[in-house]
Amino acid sequence: MNRILSFIAVLALAGSLALSPWSAPTGNVQVSVVNGNLIIQGDNSDNNIIVTEGNITGRANTTINGERNIFPPEGVTGDIVINMKGGNDFVRVELPGTNFHVLHDLEINMG
């Protein structure tokens, strides 16, 4: 009987840790296209994003332009500039298996 109660307590603790606000990124990333350049600007919170040819996707509760939507950049003809600022950030740029190519420079500053 004590093993069952201990197991239930461990499951409850694990569940509360998994859902706690400090265990997952909760920041916001601003994305825009300015003069043909794709500008991705993080905040001082933890952010988690994936950049592909057709989308910038927020993961783990990270929002894009204040929303939980995928941002499809249009009109990118120049550089890609990523500045994540502070926080514990994760950025993945996916290139393999696609026709995605950077026309000019890819600049990433993780803060």
Secondary structure, DSSP 8 states (H G I E B T S, - for coil): -HHHHHHHHHHHHHHHHHHSGGGS---EEEEEEETTEEEEE--SS--EEEE-SS-EEE-TT-EETTBSS-B------S-EEEE--SSS-EEEE--TTS----SS-EEEE--
